[in-house]
Amino acid sequence: MKELQDILRLIHQHPGPLALATLVQVVGASYRRPGARLLLDSAGPLRGSLSGGCLEGDVHARAMECLTEGRPRLVRYDLRGETDLVWGSGSGCEGVLEILVEPLHGFPAWMASIEQAWASRTPLTLCTDLEPDQLGRRSLLPGPDAPASGFTETFIPPTALWILGAGDDSRPLVRMAKELGWFVGLLDHRPAFARPERFPEADAVRAGHPAQVLPGLPLDARSAVVLMTHHYAKDLESLRLLLPSPVAYLGLMGSRARGAKLLEELAEEGLHAGAHLHTPVGLDLGATDPEGIALSILAEIQACLHGRSGRSLRASDTANRTP
């Protein structure tokens, strides 16, 4: 997600000719999976990667050829067995990779469609034609399961993280979430705290009491909310509105006893916590400082949104899959 966001931003900003390389098929093992991208100019790679570093030099040469010819090409790399030594130091990928290399003429319409879908928080499925006479042509599909010939990708909206509480301990959470490419919004009932200059990385900073602000938020199944107001009454007011909401993750900062007291009070009102509520918030990483706590919160949200346990890959049955 962040890689593609950065690539789109660079394409908007870069004044010279560019080429884009996209990994469209893998047979066997590979360091990157289909959908990985590499943006290049005449000097070399700008952002992204397609391998552990062994292919990028040759891909750059192919990209410069595409810029000269003005048309895309499909390049095949066989990294199986001893052939892998040709491309580097024996990365052991043991796979066959097909990479679409194409010149970029301005900002392509299909990229603009991705940006529009992200802004409206709706998924977008595109099919890239790999036939020689239509190579690189994109078409919009009605959904990820629609039949298509070519390389199909579904671009989902970025995770949206809304943080309730604009204290200093929210700063690393905002910064680190932006590093992940997430949308980050910040709310606080205190106007003196909820100021954009205090959180320059945030996409939205709003002041107001929960009952005023929360009903207007675009919360959906890819949204996470973390309550770190350190204010019992405001947390109670927020939970009344958030427990029935469609958010995938709801985190409550504070002690186990404090969380239990809040939930007991809400239960007396007929509101019960679901599996999406996490209190105390975060994974058990031994964190005690704001930065470490932010890491533990983001790690738990990431695991929750992807249906993972958050335990070590060494002990996980998903160890052979992409982390």
KEKOL-69943 format. One record per residue (C-alpha): residue number from 1; x, z, y. Coordinates in Angstrom, 2 decimals. Each point is the difference from the previous one (the first is absolute). Last residue first. Layout:
% KEKOL-69943
+------+---------+---------+---------+
! resi !      px !      pz !      py !
+------+---------+---------+---------+
!  NUM !       X !       Z !       Y !
...
+------+---------+---------+---------+
% end
This chain:
% KEKOL-69943
+------+---------+---------+---------+
! resi !      px !      pz !      py !
+------+---------+---------+---------+
!  323 !    3.91 !    6.58 !  -11.91 !
!  322 !   -0.15 !   -3.51 !   -1.57 !
!  321 !   -0.70 !    0.45 !   -3.69 !
!  320 !    2.34 !    1.09 !   -2.78 !
!  319 !   -0.24 !    3.65 !    1.04 !
!  318 !   -3.82 !   -0.10 !   -0.13 !
!  317 !   -0.10 !    2.42 !   -2.96 !
!  316 !    1.49 !    2.61 !    2.32 !
!  315 !    2.64 !    2.62 !   -0.72 !
!  314 !    2.93 !   -1.99 !    1.41 !
!  313 !   -2.30 !   -1.33 !    2.70 !
!  312 !   -0.19 !    3.57 !    1.31 !
!  311 !   -3.48 !    1.36 !    0.72 !
!  310 !   -2.28 !   -1.22 !    2.81 !
!  309 !   -2.92 !   -0.44 !   -2.36 !
!  308 !   -0.80 !   -3.59 !    0.85 !
!  307 !   -3.33 !   -1.61 !    0.87 !
!  306 !    1.47 !   -2.19 !    2.71 !
!  305 !   -1.76 !    1.67 !    2.93 !
!  304 !    0.74 !    3.45 !   -1.42 !
!  303 !    3.70 !   -0.67 !   -0.52 !
!  302 !    0.46 !   -1.28 !    3.55 !
!  301 !   -2.02 !    2.91 !    1.43 !
!  300 !    2.09 !    2.51 !   -1.96 !
!  299 !    3.27 !   -1.58 !    1.14 !
!  298 !   -1.23 !   -0.05 !    3.60 !
!  297 !   -0.77 !    3.72 !   -0.10 !
!  296 !    3.31 !    0.95 !   -1.65 !
!  295 !    1.96 !   -2.08 !    2.50 !
!  294 !   -1.83 !    1.58 !    2.92 !
!  293 !    0.80 !    3.44 !   -1.42 !
!  292 !    3.67 !   -0.94 !   -0.19 !
!  291 !   -0.01 !   -1.15 !    3.61 !
!  290 !   -1.93 !    3.04 !    1.25 !
!  289 !    2.35 !    2.50 !   -1.75 !
!  288 !   -0.82 !    1.99 !   -3.15 !
!  287 !    0.02 !   -2.60 !   -2.77 !
!  286 !    0.51 !    1.05 !   -3.61 !
!  285 !   -1.31 !   -3.32 !   -1.22 !
!  284 !   -3.37 !    1.24 !   -1.28 !
!  283 !   -2.15 !   -2.92 !    1.07 !
!  282 !   -2.14 !    0.11 !    3.13 !
!  281 !   -3.02 !    1.83 !    1.44 !
!  280 !   -1.01 !    3.47 !   -1.11 !
!  279 !   -2.64 !   -1.14 !   -0.49 !
!  278 !   -0.71 !   -3.56 !   -1.12 !
!  277 !   -3.55 !   -1.33 !    0.32 !
!  276 !   -0.61 !   -3.39 !   -1.67 !
!  275 !   -1.10 !    1.68 !   -3.21 !
!  274 !   -3.18 !    1.16 !    1.70 !
!  273 !   -0.72 !    3.05 !    2.11 !
!  272 !   -3.53 !    1.36 !    0.16 !
!  271 !   -2.39 !    0.18 !    2.94 !
!  270 !   -3.21 !    1.98 !   -0.55 !
!  269 !    0.40 !    2.30 !    3.01 !
!  268 !    1.22 !    2.85 !   -2.22 !
!  267 !    2.45 !   -2.52 !   -1.43 !
!  266 !    1.40 !   -0.52 !    3.51 !
!  265 !    0.82 !    3.70 !    0.35 !
!  264 !    1.63 !    0.07 !   -3.41 !
!  263 !    1.97 !   -3.12 !    0.86 !
!  262 !    1.39 !    1.58 !    3.16 !
!  261 !    0.90 !    3.23 !   -1.83 !
!  260 !    1.68 !   -1.93 !   -2.81 !
!  259 !    2.09 !   -1.96 !    2.49 !
!  258 !    1.16 !    3.18 !    1.73 !
!  257 !    0.89 !    1.60 !   -3.34 !
!  256 !    1.99 !   -3.06 !   -1.12 !
!  255 !    1.97 !    0.13 !    3.23 !
!  254 !   -0.19 !   -2.58 !    2.72 !
!  253 !   -0.23 !   -3.75 !    0.44 !
!  252 !   -3.09 !   -1.80 !   -1.23 !
!  251 !    0.32 !   -3.49 !   -1.44 !
!  250 !   -2.78 !   -2.52 !   -0.50 !
!  249 !    0.81 !   -3.14 !   -1.98 !
!  248 !   -2.06 !   -3.01 !   -0.98 !
!  247 !   -2.26 !    0.21 !    3.03 !
!  246 !   -3.65 !   -0.95 !   -0.60 !
!  245 !   -1.45 !    2.92 !    2.03 !
!  244 !   -2.10 !    2.84 !   -1.47 !
!  243 !    2.86 !    2.54 !    0.31 !
!  242 !    1.01 !   -1.31 !    3.43 !
!  241 !   -2.82 !    1.13 !    2.26 !
!  240 !   -0.32 !    3.62 !   -1.14 !
!  239 !    3.76 !    0.01 !   -0.49 !
!  238 !    0.55 !   -0.66 !    3.71 !
!  237 !   -2.12 !    2.96 !    1.17 !
!  236 !    1.72 !    2.33 !   -2.45 !
!  235 !    3.41 !   -1.28 !    1.08 !
!  234 !   -0.98 !    0.53 !    3.63 !
!  233 !   -1.14 !    3.58 !   -0.70 !
!  232 !    3.17 !    0.87 !   -1.91 !
!  231 !    2.49 !   -1.41 !    2.51 !
!  230 !    3.43 !   -0.84 !   -1.42 !
!  229 !   -0.86 !   -3.58 !    1.04 !
!  228 !    1.70 !   -1.55 !   -3.00 !
!  227 !   -2.83 !   -1.87 !   -1.66 !
!  226 !    1.22 !   -3.13 !   -1.78 !
!  225 !   -2.28 !   -3.02 !   -0.37 !
!  224 !    0.68 !   -2.97 !   -2.27 !
!  223 !   -1.64 !   -3.40 !    0.18 !
!  222 !    0.09 !   -2.80 !   -2.55 !
!  221 !   -3.55 !    0.70 !   -1.23 !
!  220 !   -1.36 !   -0.15 !    3.55 !
!  219 !   -0.03 !    1.89 !    3.29 !
!  218 !   -0.57 !   -2.04 !    3.16 !
!  217 !   -0.19 !    3.08 !    2.29 !
!  216 !   -3.09 !    0.41 !    2.18 !
!  215 !   -1.49 !    3.01 !   -1.82 !
!  214 !    3.35 !    1.83 !    0.30 !
!  213 !    0.30 !    0.05 !    3.80 !
!  212 !   -2.81 !    2.05 !    1.49 !
!  211 !   -0.71 !    2.36 !   -2.90 !
!  210 !    3.75 !    0.46 !   -0.44 !
!  209 !    0.56 !    1.10 !    3.63 !
!  208 !    1.72 !   -2.48 !    2.28 !
!  207 !    3.28 !   -1.67 !    0.82 !
!  206 !    1.08 !   -3.26 !   -1.58 !
!  205 !    3.40 !   -1.52 !   -0.79 !
!  204 !    0.04 !   -3.39 !   -1.71 !
!  203 !    2.75 !   -2.19 !   -1.47 !
!  202 !    2.48 !    2.88 !   -0.05 !
!  201 !    3.70 !   -0.74 !    0.59 !
!  200 !   -0.01 !    1.28 !    3.59 !
!  199 !   -1.29 !    3.45 !   -1.02 !
!  198 !    0.52 !    2.31 !    2.97 !
!  197 !   -0.43 !   -2.91 !    2.42 !
!  196 !   -3.36 !   -0.79 !   -1.62 !
!  195 !   -1.48 !    3.39 !    1.03 !
!  194 !   -2.05 !    2.20 !   -2.32 !
!  193 !    1.79 !    3.27 !    0.80 !
!  192 !   -1.24 !    0.56 !    3.57 !
!  191 !   -3.37 !   -1.41 !   -1.00 !
!  190 !   -0.54 !    2.84 !   -2.54 !
!  189 !   -2.63 !   -0.88 !   -2.62 !
!  188 !    2.63 !   -2.02 !   -1.86 !
!  187 !    0.03 !   -3.34 !   -1.80 !
!  186 !    2.83 !   -2.28 !   -1.11 !
!  185 !   -0.24 !   -3.44 !   -1.55 !
!  184 !    2.58 !   -1.68 !   -2.21 !
!  183 !   -0.28 !   -3.46 !   -1.55 !
!  182 !    2.47 !   -0.10 !   -2.85 !
!  181 !    3.14 !   -2.14 !   -0.21 !
!  180 !    1.97 !    2.55 !   -2.02 !
!  179 !    2.27 !    0.66 !    2.97 !
!  178 !   -3.19 !    0.67 !    1.97 !
!  177 !   -0.82 !    2.81 !   -2.42 !
!  176 !    3.46 !    1.47 !    0.61 !
!  175 !   -0.41 !    0.09 !    3.75 !
!  174 !   -3.50 !    1.47 !    0.00 !
!  173 !    0.85 !    2.68 !   -2.58 !
!  172 !    3.20 !    0.78 !    1.90 !
!  171 !   -2.01 !    0.68 !    3.19 !
!  170 !   -2.85 !    2.01 !   -1.54 !
!  169 !    2.07 !    3.21 !   -0.09 !
!  168 !    0.21 !   -0.19 !    3.79 !
!  167 !   -3.72 !    0.62 !    0.30 !
!  166 !   -2.53 !   -2.81 !    0.30 !
!  165 !   -2.52 !    1.15 !   -2.59 !
!  164 !   -2.31 !   -2.15 !   -2.06 !
!  163 !    2.09 !   -2.79 !   -1.48 !
!  162 !   -1.67 !   -3.25 !   -0.94 !
!  161 !    1.92 !   -2.16 !   -2.45 !
!  160 !   -1.15 !   -3.57 !   -0.59 !
!  159 !    1.61 !   -1.72 !   -2.98 !
!  158 !    0.67 !   -3.62 !    0.81 !
!  157 !   -2.74 !   -2.53 !   -0.73 !
!  156 !    0.24 !   -1.88 !   -3.31 !
!  155 !    1.56 !   -3.41 !   -0.40 !
!  154 !   -1.08 !   -1.61 !   -3.25 !
!  153 !    2.40 !   -2.59 !   -1.37 !
!  152 !   -0.49 !   -3.06 !   -2.20 !
!  151 !    2.77 !   -2.44 !   -0.96 !
!  150 !   -1.32 !   -3.28 !   -1.29 !
!  149 !   -3.15 !   -1.05 !   -1.78 !
!  148 !   -2.99 !    2.13 !    0.90 !
!  147 !   -2.89 !    1.82 !   -1.63 !
!  146 !   -1.45 !    2.73 !    2.25 !
!  145 !    0.96 !    3.51 !   -1.15 !
!  144 !    1.77 !    1.00 !    3.23 !
!  143 !   -2.97 !   -1.01 !    2.16 !
!  142 !   -1.72 !   -2.80 !    1.90 !
!  141 !    3.20 !   -2.08 !    0.11 !
!  140 !    1.65 !   -1.37 !    3.15 !
!  139 !    2.30 !   -2.98 !   -0.42 !
!  138 !    3.70 !   -0.38 !    0.68 !
!  137 !    2.10 !   -3.20 !   -0.33 !
!  136 !    3.58 !    0.78 !   -0.99 !
!  135 !    0.45 !   -2.98 !   -2.31 !
!  134 !   -2.91 !   -2.41 !    0.16 !
!  133 !    1.66 !   -3.12 !   -1.50 !
!  132 !    2.40 !    2.02 !   -2.14 !
!  131 !   -2.62 !    2.39 !   -1.42 !
!  130 !    0.71 !    3.62 !    0.94 !
!  129 !   -3.15 !    0.61 !    2.06 !
!  128 !   -0.08 !    3.45 !    1.60 !
!  127 !   -3.25 !    1.91 !   -0.55 !
!  126 !   -1.09 !    2.59 !    2.54 !
!  125 !   -2.08 !    3.14 !   -0.44 !
!  124 !   -0.82 !    2.14 !    3.05 !
!  123 !   -1.01 !    3.65 !   -0.08 !
!  122 !   -1.96 !    1.40 !    2.99 !
!  121 !    1.26 !    2.55 !    2.50 !
!  120 !   -1.12 !   -2.05 !    3.03 !
!  119 !    3.54 !    0.07 !    1.44 !
!  118 !    1.48 !   -0.62 !   -3.44 !
!  117 !   -2.25 !   -3.01 !   -0.51 !
!  116 !    0.97 !   -1.40 !    3.41 !
!  115 !    3.71 !    0.43 !   -0.76 !
!  114 !   -0.42 !   -1.73 !   -3.35 !
!  113 !   -1.90 !   -2.87 !    1.61 !
!  112 !    2.79 !   -0.42 !    2.56 !
!  111 !    2.41 !   -0.33 !   -2.91 !
!  110 !   -2.14 !   -2.75 !   -1.51 !
!  109 !   -0.06 !   -1.80 !    3.36 !
!  108 !    3.77 !   -0.29 !    0.07 !
!  107 !    1.94 !    1.36 !    3.02 !
!  106 !    2.21 !   -2.81 !    1.30 !
!  105 !    1.17 !   -2.59 !   -2.49 !
!  104 !    1.50 !    1.95 !   -2.87 !
!  103 !    2.18 !   -1.76 !   -2.55 !
!  102 !   -0.77 !    0.75 !   -3.64 !
!  101 !    1.74 !    1.45 !   -3.03 !
!  100 !   -2.21 !    0.85 !   -2.97 !
!   99 !    1.93 !    2.01 !   -2.57 !
!   98 !   -0.33 !   -0.16 !   -3.77 !
!   97 !    1.82 !    2.72 !   -1.90 !
!   96 !    1.02 !    0.10 !   -3.66 !
!   95 !    0.90 !    3.49 !   -1.18 !
!   94 !    2.71 !    2.07 !   -1.64 !
!   93 !    0.50 !    2.06 !    3.18 !
!   92 !    3.35 !    1.22 !   -1.37 !
!   91 !    1.69 !    0.07 !    3.38 !
!   90 !    3.00 !   -1.77 !   -1.47 !
!   89 !    2.46 !   -0.14 !    2.85 !
!   88 !   -1.52 !   -2.81 !    1.94 !
!   87 !   -1.87 !   -3.24 !   -0.50 !
!   86 !    2.09 !   -1.67 !   -2.70 !
!   85 !    0.23 !    3.28 !   -1.94 !
!   84 !   -3.77 !   -0.14 !   -0.56 !
!   83 !    0.49 !   -3.04 !   -2.23 !
!   82 !    1.61 !    2.36 !   -2.50 !
!   81 !   -3.40 !    1.32 !   -1.05 !
!   80 !   -3.03 !   -1.03 !    2.00 !
!   79 !    0.18 !   -0.51 !    3.74 !
!   78 !   -1.63 !   -3.45 !    0.12 !
!   77 !   -0.74 !   -0.97 !    3.59 !
!   76 !   -2.63 !   -2.60 !    0.91 !
!   75 !   -0.49 !   -1.43 !    3.48 !
!   74 !   -3.29 !   -1.41 !    1.34 !
!   73 !    0.41 !   -2.09 !    3.14 !
!   72 !   -1.54 !   -0.11 !    3.43 !
!   71 !    0.23 !   -2.81 !    2.60 !
!   70 !    1.73 !   -0.65 !    3.30 !
!   69 !    3.04 !   -1.61 !   -1.62 !
!   68 !    2.51 !    1.86 !    2.19 !
!   67 !   -1.97 !    3.24 !   -0.14 !
!   66 !   -0.37 !   -0.36 !   -3.76 !
!   65 !    3.75 !   -0.51 !   -0.37 !
!   64 !    0.61 !    3.13 !    2.05 !
!   63 !   -2.33 !    1.91 !   -2.33 !
!   62 !    1.86 !   -1.25 !   -3.09 !
!   61 !    3.27 !    1.33 !    1.44 !
!   60 !   -1.67 !    3.32 !    0.85 !
!   59 !   -1.39 !    0.20 !   -3.54 !
!   58 !    3.56 !   -0.39 !   -1.30 !
!   57 !    1.20 !    2.95 !    2.04 !
!   56 !   -3.08 !    2.10 !   -0.81 !
!   55 !    0.29 !   -0.35 !   -3.75 !
!   54 !    2.38 !    2.82 !   -1.00 !
!   53 !   -1.26 !    2.66 !    2.40 !
!   52 !   -2.10 !    2.16 !   -2.31 !
!   51 !   -2.63 !   -2.69 !    0.13 !
!   50 !   -2.56 !   -1.54 !    2.34 !
!   49 !    0.65 !    1.92 !    3.19 !
!   48 !   -1.60 !    0.63 !    3.38 !
!   47 !    1.02 !   -0.42 !    3.60 !
!   46 !    2.34 !   -2.20 !    2.05 !
!   45 !    2.03 !   -1.80 !   -2.65 !
!   44 !    2.63 !   -2.51 !    1.18 !
!   43 !    1.41 !   -1.49 !    3.19 !
!   42 !   -2.22 !   -3.11 !   -0.04 !
!   41 !   -3.15 !    2.12 !   -0.29 !
!   40 !   -1.45 !    1.83 !   -2.96 !
!   39 !   -3.07 !    2.02 !   -1.04 !
!   38 !   -0.01 !    1.29 !   -3.57 !
!   37 !   -3.15 !    0.83 !   -1.90 !
!   36 !   -1.18 !    1.93 !   -3.05 !
!   35 !   -3.43 !   -1.17 !   -1.14 !
!   34 !    0.94 !   -0.18 !   -3.66 !
!   33 !    2.06 !    3.06 !   -1.02 !
!   32 !    3.50 !    1.00 !    0.99 !
!   31 !    2.89 !    1.23 !   -2.18 !
!   30 !   -1.12 !   -2.33 !   -2.78 !
!   29 !   -0.83 !    0.19 !   -3.69 !
!   28 !   -1.57 !   -2.77 !   -2.06 !
!   27 !   -1.74 !   -3.03 !    1.45 !
!   26 !   -0.42 !    0.38 !    3.73 !
!   25 !   -2.08 !   -2.23 !    2.29 !
!   24 !   -0.67 !   -0.44 !    3.70 !
!   23 !    3.00 !    1.62 !    1.70 !
!   22 !   -0.40 !   -1.12 !    3.59 !
!   21 !    2.69 !   -1.50 !    2.24 !
!   20 !   -0.80 !   -0.51 !    3.69 !
!   19 !    1.96 !   -2.21 !    2.36 !
!   18 !    0.47 !    0.33 !    3.74 !
!   17 !    0.84 !   -2.23 !    2.94 !
!   16 !    0.78 !    1.79 !    3.28 !
!   15 !   -1.88 !    2.23 !    2.46 !
!   14 !   -0.61 !    3.01 !   -2.25 !
!   13 !   -2.64 !    2.43 !    1.32 !
!   12 !   -3.18 !   -0.96 !   -1.85 !
!   11 !    2.00 !   -0.77 !   -3.15 !
!   10 !    1.68 !    3.39 !    0.30 !
!    9 !   -3.35 !    1.82 !    0.12 !
!    8 !   -1.27 !   -1.89 !   -3.04 !
!    7 !    3.15 !    0.91 !   -1.94 !
!    6 !   -0.25 !    3.65 !    1.02 !
!    5 !   -3.59 !    0.24 !   -1.21 !
!    4 !    0.99 !   -1.77 !   -3.23 !
!    3 !    2.73 !    2.55 !   -0.71 !
!    2 !   -2.23 !    2.91 !    0.97 !
!    1 !   -2.61 !   -1.07 !   -2.56 !
+------+---------+---------+---------+
% end
